[in-house]
Amino acid sequence: MGTLTLSIIILLTVVAKPAIAQEAFKYENFKKPKYCGAACHNDFYVQWQQSMMSKAYTHHWDEIEYFELAVPHAEKDEKVAEVKEGCNGCHAPISFIVGDVPPPRPEMNSRANESVSCEVCHSITGYEGEVPFNFNYTVNPGKTKYSSRKSEVDSPAHEIQVSKLHKSGDFCGICHNEKSPYGVWVKSTHLEWKEGPYSAEGVQCQDCHMPKTAARTASMGAIYPDARMHIFNGAHDNGKIRGTVEIRLYPDIDEAEPGEEVLLTATLFNQKTGHKFPTGSVEDRIVWLHVEAIDANGKVYHLPVEKKGFEGEEYTIASDVLAYQDMGIAKEIPDFQGVQRDAIPVGNRIFRMPYFDPQGRMTIQQWNTASLGVDYRFAPRETKTETFKFALPDDIAIGELKFAAKLNYQKLVSSVAKYLNVPAEESEIVLVNEQVTSIEIID
């Protein structure tokens, strides 16, 4: 079995079943992560355990989304039926490859809980087609492991074959690009990188998400100055999120009298990500700019953003409206009215790309996405400019008037998290950046 290569072929518009029977491999063809970490790859194992790669199947939100939304929806709608199996192609790859789908829930402690393990990545030999997406990997588990480098010391446990793919961001695209059953790119992190400036300059995904450091790749091996860390920090790492976008805030005047109008401009520069921000599960994620004025007496005034007038802008300004009605399909609520679309202060600018279901309603269910709205996210090295007008009240306090801008991030819209009983950490507000400036209010 170890020399047989399994090709999992994905059609361009649907999530398809593998071309070769999943039963070609069994669980015993894949070593458990602890086997890799017990004696040789101790440090990598510990790093992996703390990463989202080790939690791709057991992560609370992923479990809720799969078992409470995706599976019941797939059982009711033939168009998205393949999602019942397909989600596991990236979230529980070994279970998917051996045909154990849907896998047992995480509390059963099955091998699905290994998520994206050492054996998954180091058994991948390539991908089918011209574009990596929708888990179109080919795998060859066995004695040979595929890696970006060959150790100077022969391993007693396996052989190493150097793989150019493992050095390339294309490797990541296998799971970090995704098309819905409707043929819509619902995840395109790799494509965003591929089309951006960092790819053109030779900067790979691994350079940011697997940073180099001096370390041993195996306990019996030499110390390499450029060993890759296996921490895979990204959208769930608050330290990675912070500082992604810089903010500069400036008013059009230095001093003003009560009754005058101040024009405030915020410039926001994506100086950190090699793809768009936010990226990945964009249907879930929300980034917004909140601006306030605080007078000398401490009174706070919330400033709504000035509209720009582009098509679809209504989805980029927080409103008191409902959305996500298609959750009612899985929940068997025919007339489900939805939940708050944004659940943040009305008037704030949102940097997002809305997803729409076949009925044209905004959705957080990527498998049920039939079309996309305006893409108002930050591209790599892009600067966006937002303006705010503040008509100074006649009774505003004399003295320093501060303007404070905060760019916030949530992995999941809080109203959805509350409705589905998702643990609070998934909808915590993470401060990306902030800026404060001021003018003087005079008599």
MITI-488905 format. One record per residue (C-alpha): x, y, z; residue number from 1. Coordinates in steps of 0.25 Angstrom, whole numbers, plus 5000, padded with zeros to 4 digits. Each point is the difference from the previous one (the first is absolute). Layout:
<pts>
PT    u    v    w seq
PT    X    Y    Z NUM
...
</pts>
This chain:
<pts>
PT    u    v    w seq
PT 5000 5000 5000   1
PT 5011 5010 5003   2
PT 5004 5001 4986   3
PT 4986 5003 4994   4
PT 4997 5014 4997   5
PT 4986 5005 5003   6
PT 4995 5011 4991   7
PT 4988 5008 5005   8
PT 4995 5008 4988   9
PT 4991 5012 5002  10
PT 4991 5005 4988  11
PT 5001 5015 4998  12
PT 4986 5003 5004  13
PT 4996 4989 5011  14
PT 5006 4993 5011  15
PT 5001 4986 4994  16
PT 5003 4986 5005  17
PT 5015 4995 4999  18
PT 5003 4993 4987  19
PT 5006 4988 5007  20
PT 4992 4993 5011  21
PT 5002 5006 5014  22
PT 5002 4986 5005  23
PT 5013 4999 4992  24
PT 5006 5004 5014  25
PT 4998 4996 5014  26
PT 5003 5008 5013  27
PT 5011 4991 5003  28
PT 5007 5005 4987  29
PT 5002 5014 5008  30
PT 5009 5001 5012  31
PT 4994 5008 5012  32
PT 5006 5014 5003  33
PT 5005 4995 5013  34
PT 5008 4989 4993  35
PT 5007 5012 4993  36
PT 5002 5008 5013  37
PT 5004 4989 5009  38
PT 5015 4999 4997  39
PT 5004 5008 4988  40
PT 4992 5012 4997  41
PT 4997 5004 5014  42
PT 5000 5015 4998  43
PT 4992 5000 4987  44
PT 4990 4991 5007  45
PT 4998 5010 5012  46
PT 4999 5012 4990  47
PT 4989 4992 4992  48
PT 4992 4997 5012  49
PT 4999 5014 5003  50
PT 4996 5004 4986  51
PT 4986 5000 4993  52
PT 5005 4989 4991  53
PT 4999 4991 5012  54
PT 4986 5005 5002  55
PT 4994 5001 4986  56
PT 4990 4989 5004  57
PT 4998 5002 5015  58
PT 4999 5015 5000  59
PT 4987 5004 5006  60
PT 4995 5009 4989  61
PT 5004 4990 4989  62
PT 4993 4989 5007  63
PT 4987 5008 5002  64
PT 5000 5005 4986  65
PT 5002 4986 4994  66
PT 4991 4992 5009  67
PT 4989 5010 5002  68
PT 5000 5007 4987  69
PT 5007 4994 4989  70
PT 4996 4985 5002  71
PT 4985 5002 5002  72
PT 5000 5010 4988  73
PT 5007 4990 4991  74
PT 4990 4990 5004  75
PT 4989 5009 4996  76
PT 5005 5006 4987  77
PT 5006 4991 4989  78
PT 5008 5012 4994  79
PT 5009 5001 5012  80
PT 4999 4985 5004  81
PT 5015 4998 4998  82
PT 5004 5010 5011  83
PT 4996 4988 5010  84
PT 5013 4993 4995  85
PT 5008 5012 4994  86
PT 5002 5008 5013  87
PT 5008 4989 5005  88
PT 5010 5001 4988  89
PT 5007 5011 5007  90
PT 4995 4999 5015  91
PT 5002 4985 5002  92
PT 5008 4996 4988  93
PT 5003 4986 5004  94
PT 4986 4997 5004  95
PT 4996 5005 4986  96
PT 5010 4992 4993  97
PT 4997 4987 5007  98
PT 4985 5002 4998  99
PT 4996 5003 5014 100
PT 4990 5011 4997 101
PT 4993 5006 5007 102
PT 5010 4997 5011 103
PT 4996 4998 5015 104
PT 4998 5013 5008 105
PT 5013 5005 5007 106
PT 4995 4995 5014 107
PT 5002 4986 4994 108
PT 5015 5002 4999 109
PT 5001 4993 4986 110
PT 5012 5002 4991 111
PT 4992 5011 4993 112
PT 5005 5008 5012 113
PT 5014 5000 4995 114
PT 4995 5011 4990 115
PT 5011 5004 4991 116
PT 5011 4992 5005 117
PT 5015 4997 4997 118
PT 4996 4989 4991 119
PT 4990 5008 4992 120
PT 5010 5010 4995 121
PT 5012 4992 4999 122
PT 4993 4989 4992 123
PT 4995 5010 4989 124
PT 5007 4998 4987 125
PT 4993 5011 4992 126
PT 4986 5004 4995 127
PT 4991 4997 4988 128
PT 4998 5011 4990 129
PT 5006 5014 4998 130
PT 4994 5007 5012 131
PT 5001 4994 5015 132
PT 4987 5001 5006 133
PT 4989 4991 5007 134
PT 5010 4990 5005 135
PT 5004 4995 4987 136
PT 5013 4994 5006 137
PT 5006 4987 4996 138
PT 5006 4992 5011 139
PT 5010 4989 5002 140
PT 5000 4996 5015 141
PT 5012 4990 5004 142
PT 5014 4999 5002 143
PT 5004 5013 4992 144
PT 4996 5014 5005 145
PT 5000 5012 4992 146
PT 5006 5012 5005 147
PT 5007 5013 4996 148
PT 5014 4995 5004 149
PT 5008 4988 5002 150
PT 5006 4998 5014 151
PT 5015 4998 5001 152
PT 4997 4988 5009 153
PT 4993 4988 4995 154
PT 4987 4997 5007 155
PT 4998 4987 5006 156
PT 4985 5001 4998 157
PT 4998 5005 4986 158
PT 5007 5005 4987 159
PT 4999 5014 4995 160
PT 4997 5005 4986 161
PT 5002 5015 4998 162
PT 4987 5006 4994 163
PT 5000 5013 4993 164
PT 4985 5001 5003 165
PT 5003 5000 5015 166
PT 5008 5013 4998 167
PT 4989 5007 4992 168
PT 4988 5007 5004 169
PT 4993 4991 4990 170
PT 5000 4990 5011 171
PT 4991 5008 5009 172
PT 4990 5003 4989 173
PT 4996 4985 5000 174
PT 4991 5004 5012 175
PT 5001 5015 5000 176
PT 4993 5001 4987 177
PT 4985 4995 4999 178
PT 4989 5001 4991 179
PT 4985 4998 5004 180
PT 4991 4990 4993 181
PT 4995 5012 4992 182
PT 5014 5002 4994 183
PT 5003 5013 5009 184
PT 5014 5002 5006 185
PT 4996 5000 5015 186
PT 5014 4999 5005 187
PT 5012 5006 4991 188
PT 5011 5003 5010 189
PT 5010 4993 4991 190
PT 4995 5007 4987 191
PT 5000 5014 5007 192
PT 5015 4997 5003 193
PT 5003 4995 4986 194
PT 4994 5013 4994 195
PT 5007 5009 5010 196
PT 5013 5007 5001 197
PT 5006 4990 5010 198
PT 4999 4988 4991 199
PT 5007 5008 4989 200
PT 5011 5003 5009 201
PT 5002 4985 5004 202
PT 4994 5001 5014 203
PT 4993 4987 5003 204
PT 4988 4997 5010 205
PT 5010 4992 5008 206
PT 5009 5013 5002 207
PT 4989 5006 5009 208
PT 4993 4988 5005 209
PT 5012 4991 5003 210
PT 5011 5010 5003 211
PT 5014 4996 5000 212
PT 5009 4998 5012 213
PT 5012 4993 5005 214
PT 4996 4986 5004 215
PT 5001 4985 4999 216
PT 4990 4994 4990 217
PT 5002 4987 5007 218
PT 5006 4997 5014 219
PT 5011 4992 4994 220
PT 5003 5010 4989 221
PT 5008 5013 4999 222
PT 4996 5014 5003 223
PT 4995 5007 4987 224
PT 5000 5015 5000 225
PT 4987 5000 4992 226
PT 4992 4989 5006 227
PT 4985 5002 4998 228
PT 4991 5002 5012 229
PT 4988 4992 5000 230
PT 4991 5010 5007 231
PT 4991 5004 4988 232
PT 4996 5013 5006 233
PT 4989 5007 4993 234
PT 4986 5005 5001 235
PT 4998 4994 5014 236
PT 5013 5006 5006 237
PT 4997 5013 5006 238
PT 5014 5004 4999 239
PT 5000 4998 4985 240
PT 4988 5008 4999 241
PT 5005 5012 5008 242
PT 5007 5010 4991 243
PT 4995 4995 4987 244
PT 4995 5013 4996 245
PT 5006 5014 5003 246
PT 4991 5011 5003 247
PT 5002 5015 4998 248
PT 4990 5010 5005 249
PT 5000 5015 4997 250
PT 4990 5011 5001 251
PT 4999 5011 4989 252
PT 5002 5011 5011 253
PT 5008 5002 5013 254
PT 4989 5008 5007 255
PT 4985 5003 4999 256
PT 4989 5007 5007 257
PT 4987 4993 5004 258
PT 4990 4999 4988 259
PT 5011 4998 4990 260
PT 5003 4987 4992 261
PT 5012 4992 5001 262
PT 5004 4990 4989 263
PT 5008 4989 5005 264
PT 5008 4990 4991 265
PT 5005 4986 5003 266
PT 5010 4993 4991 267
PT 5002 4986 5002 268
PT 5011 4992 4994 269
PT 5002 4985 5000 270
PT 5014 4999 5002 271
PT 5001 4986 5005 272
PT 4992 4989 4993 273
PT 5004 4994 4986 274
PT 4986 4997 4997 275
PT 4987 5008 5003 276
PT 4995 5003 5014 277
PT 4992 4994 5005 278
PT 5002 4987 4992 279
PT 4996 4986 5001 280
PT 4986 4998 5006 281
PT 4996 5014 4995 282
PT 4985 4996 5002 283
PT 5002 4999 5015 284
PT 5010 5011 5002 285
PT 4998 5015 5002 286
PT 5010 5012 5001 287
PT 4994 5013 5003 288
PT 5005 5015 5003 289
PT 4994 5007 5012 290
PT 5002 5015 5002 291
PT 4997 5008 5012 292
PT 5001 5015 5004 293
PT 5003 5002 5015 294
PT 4998 5014 5005 295
PT 5007 5007 5012 296
PT 4989 4996 5009 297
PT 5001 4985 4996 298
PT 4988 5000 4992 299
PT 5000 4990 4988 300
PT 4995 5002 4986 301
PT 4999 4988 4991 302
PT 5004 5004 4985 303
PT 4994 4992 4989 304
PT 5008 4999 4987 305
PT 4997 5008 4988 306
PT 4994 4992 4989 307
PT 5008 4999 4987 308
PT 4989 4996 4991 309
PT 5006 4987 4994 310
PT 4991 4988 4996 311
PT 4997 4991 5012 312
PT 5005 5010 5010 313
PT 4988 4997 5009 314
PT 5007 4987 5004 315
PT 5012 5008 5004 316
PT 4993 5009 5010 317
PT 4995 4994 5013 318
PT 4984 5000 5000 319
PT 4989 4996 5009 320
PT 4996 4988 4990 321
PT 4998 4985 5001 322
PT 5008 4990 4991 323
PT 5004 4985 5000 324
PT 4986 4995 4998 325
PT 5005 4988 4993 326
PT 5004 4994 5014 327
PT 4985 4997 5001 328
PT 5002 4988 4989 329
PT 5009 4992 5010 330
PT 4992 5005 5012 331
PT 4987 4996 4993 332
PT 4994 5013 5003 333
PT 4993 5004 4987 334
PT 4997 5014 5003 335
PT 5013 5003 5007 336
PT 5002 5015 5000 337
PT 5015 5000 5003 338
PT 5009 5007 5010 339
PT 5007 5014 5000 340
PT 5008 5001 4987 341
PT 5012 5008 5007 342
PT 4997 5001 5015 343
PT 5009 5012 5001 344
PT 4997 5015 5001 345
PT 4992 5005 4989 346
PT 5007 5009 4990 347
PT 5014 4994 5002 348
PT 5008 4996 4987 349
PT 5001 4985 4998 350
PT 5011 4994 4992 351
PT 4994 4987 4994 352
PT 4995 4993 4988 353
PT 4986 4995 5002 354
PT 4996 4986 4996 355
PT 4986 4998 4994 356
PT 4991 4987 5000 357
PT 4992 4996 4988 358
PT 4989 5009 5004 359
PT 5009 5012 5001 360
PT 5000 5000 5015 361
PT 5013 5003 5007 362
PT 5006 4986 5006 363
PT 5011 4995 5009 364
PT 4999 4987 4994 365
PT 5011 4999 4989 366
PT 4994 4987 4994 367
PT 4987 5007 4997 368
PT 5007 5012 4994 369
PT 4994 5003 4986 370
PT 5006 5014 4998 371
PT 5009 5010 5006 372
PT 4998 5015 5003 373
PT 5010 5011 4999 374
PT 5014 4997 5005 375
PT 5003 5011 5010 376
PT 5012 4993 5007 377
PT 5014 5005 5001 378
PT 5009 4995 4988 379
PT 5015 4998 5003 380
PT 5007 5014 5002 381
PT 4986 5007 4997 382
PT 4997 5013 5007 383
PT 4985 5003 5002 384
PT 4995 5014 5004 385
PT 4988 5003 5008 386
PT 4994 5013 5004 387
PT 4991 5005 5011 388
PT 4993 5013 5002 389
PT 4997 5006 5014 390
PT 4991 5012 5002 391
PT 5004 5005 5013 392
PT 4988 5002 5010 393
PT 4998 5014 5005 394
PT 5002 4995 5014 395
PT 5013 4992 4998 396
PT 5010 5001 5011 397
PT 5011 5011 4997 398
PT 5014 4994 5000 399
PT 5006 4987 4994 400
PT 4991 4992 4991 401
PT 5006 4986 4997 402
PT 4997 4991 4988 403
PT 5003 4986 5002 404
PT 4999 4989 4990 405
PT 5001 4985 5002 406
PT 5000 4989 4990 407
PT 4994 4987 5006 408
PT 4999 4986 4995 409
PT 4991 4988 5003 410
PT 5002 4986 4995 411
PT 4985 4998 5001 412
PT 4989 5010 5000 413
PT 4995 5001 5015 414
PT 4985 4998 4997 415
PT 5003 4987 4992 416
PT 5009 4995 5011 417
PT 4989 5003 5011 418
PT 4989 4993 4992 419
PT 5008 4988 4997 420
PT 5006 4999 5015 421
PT 5014 5002 4994 422
PT 5011 5002 5011 423
PT 5002 5014 5003 424
PT 5015 5000 4996 425
PT 4995 4998 4985 426
PT 4993 5014 5000 427
PT 5010 5008 5009 428
PT 5003 5013 4995 429
PT 5015 5001 4997 430
PT 5006 5014 4998 431
PT 5008 5001 4987 432
PT 5005 5014 5002 433
PT 4996 5014 5005 434
PT 5003 5014 4999 435
PT 4997 5013 5008 436
PT 5001 5014 4995 437
PT 4994 5013 5005 438
PT 4996 5015 4997 439
PT 4997 5011 5010 440
PT 4986 5006 5002 441
PT 5000 5015 5002 442
PT 4990 5010 5004 443
</pts>
